[in-house]
Structures are given as structure tokens and as C-alpha cells.
Amino acid sequence: MMLRELTGSVHSFDVSTGVDGPGTRFVAFLAGCPLRCQYCHSPDTWYRRSGTPTTPDELLAEIRRYERFIKVAGGGVTISGGEPLQQPAFVRDVLRRCKELGLHTAVDTSGYLGDRADDDLLDVTDLVLLDIKSGDPGTYRSVTRTGRLAPTVRFAHRLADRGLPIWVRFVLVPGLTDAPENVEAVAAIAASVPTVQRVEVLPFHRLGAAKYEALGVDFPLAGTEAPEPELVERVRGQFRDHGLCVF
């Protein structure tokens, strides 16, 4: 019997510096996500069908084109999305091959599907970029429109139990995630996880609005402005008050 070749749905890839982990990174964006975050800037990655069927060999061939440059720049490979943990077998195989090349590996995830990341996948992951959407369960559901906070918290503590470094990401949206009590709750979660190395407060922007228009989908935050610098600093201060390193 012929075995079916493992494939993933890859939306796109890019090379970035200082955004998706340490150093210069090859970033693969996978297609498919169970959440529908109001501030999502990539609605074109919501569905698996929007990506290109790709084998690990094919993705590694692209990565190897940048291998030397990435190594010299102290970077690595980040698997992002969409939500990469919708495709755990593909992610595990790609990251295993990256480790065999001596490349630093990272996964950018909401943690909502953290239970799908088995120990073998985490064994070949050097860093997790963990998007904590909100700290209040009600606000979390309002932000994501489909999700629950508990799986993310559970995943964070599982990562810590394994000693895996975490960079927390929090998107600051005026009128949605900026309530002091919500920020306090996110900060308390991050401070309770000993392997959190830093928190990145990401100010909301509307740069993805054109994608919604092209898809014929309403952008829920079309009328929302970017947060004022004073609000950004207040929120960063709340995280610092918990002893966290904040960017």
C-alpha cells in the first residue's frame, strides 16, 4: 500500500528581522485558523484552502536558500499562521529538519490548540511566541469570537514545565483589550509562567483593512484608531509592575 505523502497548507513565507523571534528569520505562514480575532490583519489565512499544498521537502528547499544568511544573522525559522498548530504533524516534521540543519526554531501560536502540540513537536522547538489575546475570559471570547482562554494558559504552563522559553505577545486595541483589569489579568498570567522572557505590547493598526475589502468581509474594527502613545506606555507599565521585561 502506498503511503500518502505528508503535506501542509502554506499561505506564504517571508524573511524578517527583529519581529518573529531573535535575529533574521525565515517565517512560514500556514493557512488555517480556528479563531476569528477582531483585529486579525490576515483574514486571507483563515482557511486551509487559501494555502498551497506543500511537502516538508518543498518548504525546506526554500529555507535552505536562506540558510547561510540566517545563521550569520543569528536567526532561524519561525512557523506562523494562521494557526500552525492546526497542522502539527507538518510543523513537527519541518522543525525537526530545521534542527538537523542547526537552525533555531520558533512557533508563533495563540496556544488555543496547544494540546495538539505533542512532546516530539516541542522537543524540536526552541522558542514559542505566545499570543495571549486577553486575560479576562469574557474579553477573550469577545476578541476571538470563537475561543476560550483556558487552553492558552494551560499550554503556557506546560511549556514552562518543559523549560521552553516564551515571548508573550499582546495586541492593544482601544476599547477592546485596553481595560486596566484585562491588562492586569494578562500580566498576572505572564508573571506566573517562569519561562516568559519578554512581553511584546503590539499597538493595533488597520494595515490589513484592504484584505478584508478584497475578500468582501467586514472589518470589525474599521472605525478603531491606533492607541495613543500614553495608552501604550500605561499598558507597558502595567506589565513592568509585574517584573516583566517589556517591549
N, C-alpha and C positions, 0 to 999 in steps of 0.2 A: 504494500500500500504506500502511495506517495504521500509524504508529509507536506502539509501546506506551509509555505514559507511565511515567517513572521513579518508582518508589515505594520507600520504606524501611519497615521494621518498627519502629515506635516504641512502646516499652513505656509510657513516661510522661515527664513533664517537671516541673521544679521551679525555683524561684528561691532561690538560696542566697548567703551572704556568707562569704568567707574560707575556703571549703572546696574548691572546684573550680576554683581559679585566682584571679587578682587581682580585687579588687573584688566587686561584686554580679554574679552570673552567672545567666543563663538556662541551665539544664542539661537537655539532652535525653538520655534514657536509651533506647538502642536495644536491641532484643531479639535474642538470639542470641550464643552464646559457645562456642568450641571447648574451653575449659578447664573443669575441674570442681574448682576450688580448695576445699580442705577448709574454709577459713574464709569462703568466699563468703557474704555476707549478703543476696544477691539471687538465690536459685535460681529465682525467677519470671522471670528474664531469660535463662535458659539457651537457650531455643528461640525461633526466629524466629516460630513460630506463636503465641507468647504476646503478641506486639505487635499494634498496629493498623496496617494498610497506610496509609501517609501519603505524600503527594507533598511535594516541597520547597516548593511554593507554600503548602500547608496548614501546614507547620511554620513557615515564615516569617511567616505570618499570626499565629501565636501569639507568635513572637518580637517582632514589631512592636508588640504590645500593651504590651510592657515596654521598648521601645527607648529612650525618653527617660529613664526611670528608670535603666536600666543605664548609659547614657552619663554621666549626672550622678554616679552612684556609682562611676565609674571601672572598670566591669566589662566584661562581654562575654558571649560564648556558648561553652559547653563541650559537646562531643558526647561522651557517655559510654556505658556499657552495663551489662550485657552487654559485648560487644567491638565497638566501632564499625567496626573495620577488616574485619569480615565484610561490611560494606556500603559499600565505598569509593566507589562512584560516587555514592551518595546523600549521603554525608558531604561529598565534594568539592563537589557542587552546592550544598548548604546553606551550607557555609563560604564559597564564592565569593560567594553572595548576601549573606551577613553582612558580608563585606569591602566590598561595594559600598555597604552602609549605614554603613560607617565603624566597625564593631564589632570589638573584639578577639576573636580566636578561639582556642580550645584543643581538643585531643583528649586524652581520658583512655583510655589503652590499656595492655595488657600488653606490647605490642611483638611478641608471638608471631606476629602476621600482618603485621608491618611491611613485608614485601616487597610486600604488596598496596597500600600507600600510594604512588602514583606521584608524580612530581615536581609535577604540577599540583595534587594534593591538598596537598602540603607547601608549595607556593607560597602557599596561602591559609590556612595555619596559623601562628599567632603563637607558640604555646606547646604543648609536649607534656608531659602528666602521665604519666610512665612508671612503671608498676608493676613493679618488679623483685622477683619473688616470693622468690627465694633466689639466693645466689651459688655454691653448690655444685650441680653438675648433678644429682646423685642426690637431694638435698633438693628441688630444683626439681621434679623429677618426682613425688616423694612429695607435695609440696604441691598441685600442679596435677592430678595423676593422669593426665594425658594429654600434657603439654607438654615442650618442651626449652628450655633456657636460651639456646642459641647464637643463635636468631633475634632475641631481645631485645637481646643485646649487639651484634649486627650492626646492628640498627636504630638503637640509641643512637649508634653511631659514624657512621652515615650522617647522622643529624640534626646531629651536631656538624660534619661536613664541610660542611653547608649553613649553619652558623651559627645553627641553630634552638635557642632556649632550652628547657631541660628542667628539670622538677621531678621528682625521683625520689621514689617512694613505696615504703615497705617496711612490711609488716604483721608486727608482732612477736607471735608465738604461742609461749607457753611450751611447751617440749617438742617443738616442730616447727621453728621458724625461729630460735630464740634461741641456738643453739650459737655460741660465740665465733668459731670458724673460719668458720661460714657467714656471720655478720655481717661478718667481715673481708673475705670474698670479695665481698660486695655493695658494701662501702665501696671496695674496690680498683677494682671496675668503675666505680662512680660517679666516683671520683677520676681515672680515666683518660679521662673524657669532658669536654672543656674547656668545653662549654656547659651543664653541670649547674649551675644557680643555687642549688639548695637540695635538701635531703633531708628528707622528712617521715616520721618514725617513727610509725606508726599502731598503737597498742595494740589487740590483739584484743579483741572483745566478742562477746556472744551475742545481740545485738539482733535478728538475723534468724532465730532459732530457731523462732519462731511460723510463719514462712513455710514452713519445712521440714515442720512438723507439718500445716499446711493442705494441702500438696501430697502428703502421705503419703510423704515422703522422709526417710530417716535423716540426721540432722545429725552428721557425723563427729566434731565437737569439742564435743558436748553436755556432756561432763564436764570440759572445759578451762576454767580460770579466767582472768580477765584478768591480765595481767602486773603484778607488784608494781612500785611506783614505783622501787625500787632497780634492778630489771632494766631498766626503760625508760631510766633515766639511764645505766646501764652501756653499753647499746647506742648511745644517742645519743653518748656519749663516744667510742666506737669510730669513729663517723663523723667526729666533730670531730678526732680524731687524724690523719685523712687530709686535714685542711684544708678540710673541707666545712662549709657553712652548714646547720645542723640545726634542725628544728622538731619 
